[in-house]
Amino acid sequence: MKGKTYLEIGADGVAIITINNPPLNLLSAHVMLSLKENTELALQRDDVKAIVITGSKGKFSGGFDVTAFGNKGKHGKLGFFSIDFITDILEAAGKPLVAAIDGPALGGGLEIALACHARISTSSAVLGLPELRYGILPGFGGTQRLPRLVGLRKALEMILKSKFVNGHNAQGMGLVDEISSADELVTVACHWAKDILAHRRPWAVSLYRTDRLEPLPEAKLMLEHARVKSKKQSPNLKHPLVCIDVIEEGLIRGPRAALWKESEALSELRQSDTCRSLVYYFFARQRTSKVPGITDMGLKPRKVNTFAVVGGGIMGSSIVTALIVSNYRVILKEMDEKALLAGIERVKANLQDHVKKGKIAEAKLDKILSRCKGVLHYEGFREADMVIEAVSENIYLKQRIFAELESYCPPHCILASSSSMINLNLICERKELQNRIVGTHFFGQAHLLPILEIVRTEKTSPQVIVDLLAIGKKTEKIPIVIHNSTGSAMNRMFFPYSQAAMVLVERGVDLYQIDRAAEAFGMTMGPFRMIDFVGFEVLTAMKVQFSKNFGERFNESKLFSVMHEDNQAGETTLKGFYIYDRDSKFIPNPDTMTYVHKITSRHEVAVTSPILIFSLMKLSDEEIVEMILFPVVNAACCLLEEKVVVKASDLDVASVMGLGFPEYRGGIVFWADTIGPKHIHSKLEKWSETYGAFFKPCAYLAERASERTSLGQAKSRL
Ligand SMILES: C[C@H](O)CC(=O)SCCNC(=O)CCNC(=O)[C@H](O)C(C)(C)COP(=O)(O)OP(=O)(O)OC[C@H]1O[C@@H](n2cnc3c(N)ncnc32)[C@H](O)[C@@H]1OP(=O)(O)O
């Protein structure tokens, strides 16, 4: 990726430098050098009085090209761009410099704008410093200039949470000086530059401003608070702490010293494994919406305005919520008045929950809810562009519903099932409908989790997949397109996670040690906490299908069954492996040990030798993590072997979004490749001899282990 900048000098003496590296005007080394050259040229020329920096085609700059983080290159001299150029040439220029911002001004792009003497932006521009997402820190002075422009509190929020703000809000924070329409943007920026020259506007040098900074003792407290929070939220991550230290350095030893510290930190962090994994994950996530053989056909998504959802239970009402929040009109059908009212009440409760979490404004609640219309008959379905069936996992019921849908839905209407367990080919055998049939599997609660599995059969038309990808984008879900199989990809990876944990606990390993070990590794939830969250009901339905379809790979858990019989069935019943209060706070459930004793004393577990049990009880956290995650790697390999997913990177994203696997380890397959298939294979083989076929490595894994090739062929683009 090369790119460059253009210099144009207007008759009014204002030079306009335009960053041009389509589509996002990313900052490659070429672009940075060209920007430096053109700035120096404009500064030397007597006919140039002031300078405006902007980006071509309505995009200021998407920031540094992250694939170049690994290259030291010949401009790798510490501080070359940040200090020698941005600080000592650009910001120190003897002529006023103004940034004209439209579209993205992210990372290094925003940092260039921060060093200008003023910033004019459109109200829809997107500004942010998302560097922490890649395991690095803002490296072109952002750690110093942003706090000095907007105050430490807001800067910490933007930097540590990689939070974007639009131009309008940026003006409110003091990050942007004036808002302009896109058409007038450069003209307004030129006026500002001339006004600065004529002393009608301040010549503000961001690096040395102190008026917006909080007093030092207050600032130190904020930084300490941020450190504590970061250690609690991501104990395995070093870069947020490094970033906080660099910000603090500026407040204590001055911004210039801190710029050096920032450059050193950037140079070190961009070589780290965390950075490599996070850059890999960034592209893996971007690639989920690219489906070979589908999205390269030139199809455009059709307009989908009205949805119909059949079934207002927990899943149905959660799908309705996700759709109406995204501005879709939805017809919700239930079988009788009572069920319909209950469904609408659930939608209301979901919306209220969104209000509580600050996701939607209370004032908008009624308007959003008015987009949902409850019905008891299919009549209204004549105007539906897409129907989602969300009834219980009962094949006969689903078949009946699909048969009924045919007579009411228009011929273009997409027919979707939210089932994660039932083979789509069985749901509707009518040939005429099959190209319109698709699976829409929202893992857990559709309005809460940002992932959507789109399940296609051999007959599903590419147009339907393209439509679904657009719906995924509008509802802010990451799409994972998979081929029809029993059990969705996410469920098939989730199941061994919980099953392996059961194997251990039923043989004497402390249940809470397993959860602690998994969480210390970085999983959002340990397996038992996750089982509680998903709910024993859902798991029971999965269990039935898994034992039927994956026979020997299935481990029948007695513990789970005895607890379920006693209605200790997870978070919804307020009791499972943990006890919950109404605010979802939880503590370990003391009854759990009684259940474990009950099944072990009844010899319901295929008890292995006492020596083995003793050695299991002494497992280190690292060994526990291997025993519960290598079966997940194995499941991912089965999915690749069966070609349920096309790209291994999709499983990486699914593992992060659905299973809570740590993003900074790149996803399950990427992580497995860092360990090596050979090691994973030999461990699984050994465990399968001791504990049974549940651990047996699949052929895909075995082949790669013997050939010493990678599982995902996925490399970080660093
Ligand atoms: C030294 C500095 O402090 C370090 C930095 O600057 S770190 C970089 C900071 N910048 C970012 O994080 C921006 C990340 N990008 C985005 O969030 C989004 O791309 C965006 C909001 C800018 C634009 O979204 P959108 O218009 O939908 O375009 P999108 O499809 O995402 O991107 C277009 C292409 O650019 C690529 N791309 C986007 N940002 C990139 C980046 N920073 N580096 C490399 N490639 C990038 C995408 O992968 C995509 O490639 P493809 O066409 O091969 O699939």
The ligand as a Tripos MOL2 file, in Angstrom:
@<TRIPOS>MOLECULE
LIG
   54    56     1     0     0
SMALL
NO_CHARGES

@<TRIPOS>ATOM
      1 C1          0.5330    5.1900   15.1610 C.3       1 LIG1
      2 C2         -0.9690    5.1950   15.3030 C.3       1 LIG1
      3 O1         -1.2640    5.6860   16.5970 O.3       1 LIG1
      4 C3         -1.5070    3.8190   15.0970 C.3       1 LIG1
      5 C4         -2.7910    3.7940   14.3510 C.2       1 LIG1
      6 O2         -3.2030    4.6660   13.6420 O.2       1 LIG1
      7 S1         -3.7110    2.3490   14.5370 S.3       1 LIG1
      8 C5         -4.9540    2.4170   13.3170 C.3       1 LIG1
      9 C6         -6.1590    3.1690   13.7730 C.3       1 LIG1
     10 N1         -7.2030    3.0300   12.8170 N.am      1 LIG1
     11 C7         -8.1980    2.1430   12.9310 C.2       1 LIG1
     12 O3         -8.2610    1.4000   13.8670 O.2       1 LIG1
     13 C8         -9.2110    2.1230   11.8370 C.3       1 LIG1
     14 C9         -9.8080    0.7500   11.6660 C.3       1 LIG1
     15 N2        -10.7830    0.7640   10.6400 N.am      1 LIG1
     16 C10       -12.0940    0.9370   10.8610 C.2       1 LIG1
     17 O4        -12.5670    1.0610   11.9810 O.2       1 LIG1
     18 C11       -12.9840    0.9520    9.6570 C.3       1 LIG1
     19 O5        -12.2550    0.3980    8.5760 O.3       1 LIG1
     20 C12       -13.4450    2.3940    9.2590 C.3       1 LIG1
     21 C13       -14.4670    2.8840   10.2860 C.3       1 LIG1
     22 C14       -12.2660    3.3410    9.2080 C.3       1 LIG1
     23 C15       -14.0680    2.3750    7.8530 C.3       1 LIG1
     24 O6        -15.0760    1.4020    7.7470 O.3       1 LIG1
     25 P1        -15.6210    1.0030    6.2810 P.3       1 LIG1
     26 O7        -15.8830    2.2250    5.5010 O.co2     1 LIG1
     27 O8        -16.7310    0.0230    6.5190 O.co2     1 LIG1
     28 O9        -14.4020    0.3140    5.5470 O.3       1 LIG1
     29 P2        -13.8000   -1.1210    5.8320 P.3       1 LIG1
     30 O10       -14.4600   -2.1150    4.9350 O.co2     1 LIG1
     31 O11       -13.7790   -1.3890    7.2920 O.co2     1 LIG1
     32 O12       -12.2760   -0.9130    5.3690 O.3       1 LIG1
     33 C16       -11.8680   -0.8880    3.9960 C.3       1 LIG1
     34 C17       -10.6100   -1.7250    3.8460 C.3       1 LIG1
     35 O13        -9.5520   -1.1280    4.5960 O.3       1 LIG1
     36 C18        -8.9850   -2.0540    5.5160 C.3       1 LIG1
     37 N3         -8.5910   -1.2940    6.7230 N.ar      1 LIG1
     38 C19        -9.3680   -0.4810    7.4760 C.ar      1 LIG1
     39 N4         -8.6320    0.1140    8.4300 N.ar      1 LIG1
     40 C20        -7.3650   -0.3500    8.2780 C.ar      1 LIG1
     41 C21        -6.1450   -0.0970    8.9650 C.ar      1 LIG1
     42 N5         -6.0510    0.7790    9.9630 N.pl3     1 LIG1
     43 N6         -5.0420   -0.7370    8.5160 N.ar      1 LIG1
     44 C22        -5.0840   -1.6040    7.4670 C.ar      1 LIG1
     45 N7         -6.2130   -1.8670    6.7820 N.ar      1 LIG1
     46 C23        -7.3380   -1.2500    7.1930 C.ar      1 LIG1
     47 C24       -10.1260   -3.0170    5.7890 C.3       1 LIG1
     48 O14        -9.6290   -4.2470    6.2520 O.3       1 LIG1
     49 C25       -10.7620   -3.1240    4.4240 C.3       1 LIG1
     50 O15        -9.9290   -3.9690    3.6410 O.3       1 LIG1
     51 P3        -10.5670   -4.9030    2.4890 P.3       1 LIG1
     52 O16       -11.1960   -3.9770    1.5120 O.co2     1 LIG1
     53 O17        -9.4000   -5.6710    1.9920 O.co2     1 LIG1
     54 O18       -11.5610   -5.7440    3.1840 O.co2     1 LIG1
@<TRIPOS>BOND
     1     1     2 1
     2     2     3 1
     3     2     4 1
     4     4     5 1
     5     5     6 2
     6     5     7 1
     7     7     8 1
     8     8     9 1
     9     9    10 1
    10    10    11 1
    11    11    12 2
    12    11    13 1
    13    13    14 1
    14    14    15 1
    15    15    16 1
    16    16    17 2
    17    16    18 1
    18    18    19 1
    19    18    20 1
    20    20    21 1
    21    20    22 1
    22    20    23 1
    23    23    24 1
    24    24    25 1
    25    25    26 2
    26    25    27 1
    27    25    28 1
    28    28    29 1
    29    29    30 2
    30    29    31 1
    31    29    32 1
    32    32    33 1
    33    33    34 1
    34    34    35 1
    35    34    49 1
    36    35    36 1
    37    36    37 1
    38    36    47 1
    39    37    38 ar
    40    37    46 ar
    41    38    39 ar
    42    39    40 ar
    43    40    41 ar
    44    40    46 ar
    45    41    42 1
    46    41    43 ar
    47    43    44 ar
    48    44    45 ar
    49    45    46 ar
    50    47    48 1
    51    47    49 1
    52    49    50 1
    53    50    51 1
    54    51    52 2
    55    51    53 1
    56    51    54 1
@<TRIPOS>SUBSTRUCTURE
     1 LIG1         1 GROUP 0 **** ****
